[in-house]
Amino acid sequence: MSKTKHRSHATPKMADLADKYALYRLAVQDPEHEVEQFVRLYKDEFGRLPTRLREDFCAAAAVCCEWAKLGREHSAVGVDLDPEPLGYCRANYLPRLNAAQQLRVALLQQDVRTCTATAEIIAAQNYSYFLFKTRPALLEYFTQVHACLADEGIFILDMMGGGAMHDEDISESRQVGRPTREDKLQPPFRYVWAEEYFNPITHDVLFHIHFKFPDGSALDKAFTYDWRLWTIPEVRELLAEAGFSASHVYWETEDKEGKPSGKYRRATKGKPDQAWLSYVVAVK
């Protein structure tokens, strides 16, 4: 008499099935909003619409793909050293574009300090240029950007700061519901932005992004950032040294309840919040 063998199959954890790039886009990025911001910032300066974008440190180049949707004259170049997110873009984001739009997106696996692709707007978002920890390294990058911009060109950088950034073991956590957009279907998750280390002497800082799921599983340290926390005055001084004719700060406004609105206006004075966000826009 033979016995029937039963095989046990462990149920996969949500973290095992999750797509970290899709989660990042849902939690951190809003490509449609970023493209709208870029167009507005350019129009503020030159009174016309731009057509050529270069996205430095582009990772999966979601913003480039969104830019290509604006029209037949709009082209984008994404630049990143890491082949993995560029490959993710080719497999996941580019196929969502029609054939003509795909042809208007170029992906370059290059160092942004040596890239020669030209554009009317060059953007370095999500604080990724903070990886340059010395003045000479950051100045080299800014100088190369200046050389690659059109005569009517702007360089867009985002900035963050505030007293909360100077503490270790600080984290921001928020729930992200089940997505309804075109990203791959992901489970509801909690996004955690955690600061592990800050050195007030060097301004070296170490951040991680974790993703937590309802079943108790997690993608810990899905992304890690080893940066120097630059200040707005330092960045603007280096932009001037690199040859930019001017730079402007766009500070986040508040809504009727006094909370961050997600909208930015040109300003010369900002509220000293514990954690603030802003744009620096440099003009060639």
C-alpha positions as CSV (number, residue, x, y, z in Angstrom):
1,M,0.0,0.0,0.0
2,S,1.5,3.3,-1.1
3,K,1.2,6.5,0.8
4,T,0.2,9.7,-0.9
5,K,2.9,12.4,-0.5
6,H,1.8,15.9,0.1
7,R,4.1,18.7,-0.8
8,S,3.8,21.9,1.2
9,H,4.1,25.1,-0.7
10,A,4.9,28.2,1.3
11,T,2.8,31.2,0.4
12,P,5.0,33.9,-1.1
13,K,5.4,37.0,1.1
14,M,4.3,40.3,-0.3
15,A,7.8,41.6,-0.2
16,D,8.9,38.7,-2.5
17,L,6.4,39.7,-5.1
18,A,6.9,43.5,-4.9
19,D,8.6,45.6,-7.6
20,K,10.8,48.1,-5.9
21,Y,10.9,50.5,-8.8
22,A,7.1,50.5,-9.1
23,L,6.9,51.1,-5.4
24,Y,9.4,54.0,-5.6
25,R,7.4,55.7,-8.3
26,L,4.2,55.3,-6.3
27,A,5.7,56.6,-3.1
28,V,8.2,59.2,-4.3
29,Q,7.7,60.3,-7.8
30,D,4.9,62.0,-9.7
31,P,6.3,62.3,-13.3
32,E,3.3,64.1,-14.6
33,H,3.6,66.8,-11.9
34,E,7.4,67.1,-12.4
35,V,7.0,67.6,-16.1
36,E,4.4,70.3,-15.4
37,Q,6.8,72.0,-13.0
38,F,9.7,71.9,-15.5
39,V,7.5,73.6,-18.2
40,R,6.3,76.3,-15.8
41,L,9.8,77.0,-14.5
42,Y,11.2,77.4,-18.0
43,K,8.3,79.5,-19.1
44,D,8.8,81.7,-16.0
45,E,12.3,82.5,-17.3
46,F,11.9,82.7,-21.1
47,G,8.2,83.1,-21.8
48,R,8.0,80.2,-24.2
49,L,7.6,76.4,-24.1
50,P,10.7,74.1,-24.0
51,T,11.0,71.0,-26.1
52,R,14.3,69.3,-25.1
53,L,14.9,67.7,-21.6
54,R,17.9,65.9,-20.1
55,E,17.2,64.0,-16.9
56,D,20.4,63.4,-15.0
57,F,20.5,60.5,-12.5
58,C,17.4,59.4,-14.3
59,A,17.2,55.8,-12.8
60,A,14.1,54.3,-14.5
61,A,13.6,57.5,-16.5
62,A,9.9,57.8,-15.7
63,V,10.1,61.6,-16.2
64,C,11.7,61.3,-19.6
65,C,8.9,59.0,-20.8
66,E,6.3,61.5,-19.5
67,W,8.1,64.3,-21.3
68,A,7.9,62.5,-24.6
69,K,4.1,62.5,-24.3
70,L,3.9,66.3,-24.5
71,G,4.1,66.4,-28.3
72,R,5.9,65.5,-31.5
73,E,8.6,68.1,-30.9
74,H,9.4,67.0,-27.4
75,S,12.5,64.8,-26.9
76,A,14.2,63.6,-23.7
77,V,17.6,62.1,-22.8
78,G,18.0,60.1,-19.6
79,V,21.5,59.7,-18.1
80,D,22.5,57.2,-15.4
81,L,25.5,55.1,-14.5
82,D,23.5,52.1,-13.3
83,P,22.3,49.7,-16.0
84,E,19.6,48.1,-13.8
85,P,17.1,51.0,-13.7
86,L,17.8,51.8,-17.3
87,G,16.9,48.2,-18.2
88,Y,13.8,48.5,-16.1
89,C,12.7,51.6,-18.1
90,R,13.3,49.7,-21.4
91,A,11.2,46.7,-20.1
92,N,8.4,48.6,-18.3
93,Y,8.1,52.3,-19.1
94,L,9.1,52.6,-22.8
95,P,6.6,49.9,-24.0
96,R,3.8,52.1,-22.6
97,L,4.6,54.8,-25.1
98,N,3.6,54.6,-28.7
99,A,6.3,54.0,-31.4
100,A,6.9,57.7,-32.1
101,Q,7.2,58.6,-28.5
102,Q,9.7,55.8,-27.8
103,L,11.9,57.2,-30.6
104,R,12.0,60.5,-28.7
105,V,13.5,59.0,-25.6
106,A,17.2,58.2,-25.5
107,L,18.8,56.4,-22.5
108,L,22.5,56.9,-21.9
109,Q,24.6,54.8,-19.4
110,Q,27.1,57.5,-18.7
111,D,28.7,59.6,-15.9
112,V,26.8,62.9,-15.8
113,R,30.1,64.8,-15.4
114,T,31.2,63.7,-18.9
115,C,27.8,63.6,-20.7
116,T,27.7,66.0,-23.7
117,A,23.9,65.6,-24.5
118,T,22.4,69.1,-25.0
119,A,19.0,70.3,-23.8
120,E,17.0,73.4,-22.9
121,I,16.3,71.9,-19.5
122,I,18.7,69.7,-17.5
123,A,17.2,68.4,-14.3
124,A,18.9,66.6,-11.4
125,Q,16.0,65.4,-9.2
126,N,15.6,63.5,-5.9
127,Y,18.7,65.1,-4.5
128,S,20.9,62.6,-6.4
129,Y,23.7,65.1,-7.1
130,F,24.2,65.1,-3.3
131,L,26.4,62.1,-4.0
132,F,29.2,64.5,-5.0
133,K,30.6,65.3,-1.6
134,T,33.3,67.8,-2.4
135,R,33.2,71.3,-3.9
136,P,35.5,70.3,-6.8
137,A,33.4,67.3,-7.7
138,L,30.1,69.3,-7.6
139,L,31.6,72.2,-9.4
140,E,32.9,69.8,-12.2
141,Y,29.3,68.6,-12.6
142,F,27.8,72.0,-12.6
143,T,30.3,73.3,-15.2
144,Q,29.6,70.4,-17.5
145,V,25.8,71.0,-17.2
146,H,26.4,74.7,-18.1
147,A,28.3,73.7,-21.2
148,C,25.5,71.4,-22.4
149,L,22.6,73.8,-21.9
150,A,21.1,75.7,-24.8
151,D,21.7,79.5,-24.7
152,E,18.1,79.8,-23.4
153,G,18.5,77.0,-20.9
154,I,17.8,76.3,-17.2
155,F,19.2,73.7,-14.7
156,I,16.7,72.5,-12.2
157,L,17.8,71.0,-8.9
158,D,15.7,70.0,-5.9
159,M,16.8,70.7,-2.4
160,M,15.9,69.6,1.1
161,G,16.9,70.6,4.6
162,G,15.8,71.7,8.0
163,G,16.7,70.8,11.6
164,A,15.2,67.3,11.4
165,M,17.9,66.4,8.8
166,H,20.6,66.9,11.5
167,D,19.3,64.1,13.7
168,E,20.1,60.4,13.5
169,D,17.4,57.7,13.7
170,I,14.8,60.0,12.2
171,S,12.2,58.5,9.9
172,E,9.1,59.5,7.9
173,S,6.5,56.8,7.4
174,R,3.2,56.9,5.5
175,Q,0.8,54.5,4.1
176,V,0.4,54.1,0.3
177,G,-2.8,52.4,-0.8
178,R,-3.3,50.0,-3.6
179,P,-2.4,51.8,-6.8
180,T,-4.9,52.6,-9.5
181,R,-2.5,53.9,-12.1
182,E,-0.8,52.0,-14.9
183,D,2.0,50.8,-12.7
184,K,2.1,47.0,-12.1
185,L,-0.4,46.1,-9.5
186,Q,1.3,46.3,-6.1
187,P,-0.1,45.5,-2.6
188,P,-0.8,48.4,-0.2
189,F,2.4,49.3,1.5
190,R,4.1,51.6,4.0
191,Y,6.8,53.9,2.7
192,V,9.6,54.6,5.2
193,W,12.3,57.2,4.7
194,A,14.9,56.7,7.4
195,E,18.0,58.6,8.3
196,E,20.6,56.4,9.9
197,Y,23.6,58.7,10.2
198,F,24.5,62.4,10.1
199,N,27.9,64.0,10.7
200,P,27.6,67.7,11.5
201,I,31.3,68.3,10.8
202,T,31.2,67.0,7.2
203,H,27.5,67.0,6.6
204,D,27.7,63.4,5.4
205,V,24.3,61.7,5.7
206,L,23.0,58.2,5.2
207,F,19.4,57.5,4.2
208,H,17.4,54.4,3.4
209,I,14.0,53.7,1.8
210,H,12.2,50.7,3.3
211,F,8.8,49.3,2.1
212,K,6.6,47.5,4.7
213,F,3.7,45.3,3.8
214,P,0.4,44.2,5.6
215,D,1.6,40.6,6.0
216,G,4.6,41.7,8.1
217,S,7.2,41.3,5.3
218,A,9.4,44.1,4.2
219,L,11.9,45.3,1.6
220,D,14.4,46.8,4.0
221,K,17.0,49.1,2.5
222,A,15.4,48.9,-0.9
223,F,17.3,52.0,-1.8
224,T,20.3,53.6,0.1
225,Y,21.7,57.1,-0.3
226,D,25.2,58.0,1.0
227,W,25.2,61.8,0.5
228,R,26.5,65.2,1.6
229,L,23.7,67.4,2.8
230,W,24.4,70.5,0.8
231,T,22.8,73.9,1.7
232,I,21.1,76.3,-0.7
233,P,23.8,79.0,-0.3
234,E,26.6,76.5,-1.1
235,V,24.8,75.2,-4.2
236,R,24.0,78.7,-5.5
237,E,27.6,79.8,-5.0
238,L,28.9,76.8,-6.9
239,L,26.4,77.5,-9.7
240,A,27.8,81.0,-10.0
241,E,31.3,79.7,-10.1
242,A,30.3,77.3,-12.9
243,G,29.2,80.2,-15.1
244,F,25.4,80.5,-14.6
245,S,24.2,84.0,-14.9
246,A,21.6,83.7,-12.1
247,S,19.9,81.3,-9.8
248,H,16.4,81.4,-8.2
249,V,14.9,79.6,-5.2
250,Y,11.3,78.2,-5.5
251,W,10.0,77.6,-2.0
252,E,7.0,75.4,-1.2
253,T,3.9,77.3,-0.3
254,E,1.3,76.3,2.3
255,D,-2.3,75.5,1.9
256,K,-5.2,77.1,4.0
257,E,-4.4,74.7,6.9
258,G,-0.8,75.7,6.9
259,K,0.4,72.4,5.5
260,P,2.8,72.0,2.5
261,S,0.9,72.5,-0.7
262,G,3.2,70.8,-3.2
263,K,3.3,74.1,-5.1
264,Y,6.4,76.3,-5.4
265,R,6.9,80.0,-5.8
266,R,10.0,82.1,-6.4
267,A,11.2,83.4,-3.0
268,T,14.0,85.2,-1.3
269,K,13.0,84.2,2.2
270,G,11.8,80.8,3.5
271,K,10.1,79.6,6.6
272,P,12.6,77.7,8.8
273,D,10.6,74.4,9.0
274,Q,12.1,71.3,10.6
275,A,12.0,69.7,7.1
276,W,11.6,71.7,4.0
277,L,11.7,71.1,0.2
278,S,12.5,73.6,-2.5
279,Y,13.8,73.9,-6.1
280,V,16.9,75.8,-7.2
281,V,16.7,76.9,-10.8
282,A,19.9,78.1,-12.5
283,V,19.8,80.2,-15.7
284,K,22.6,79.9,-18.3
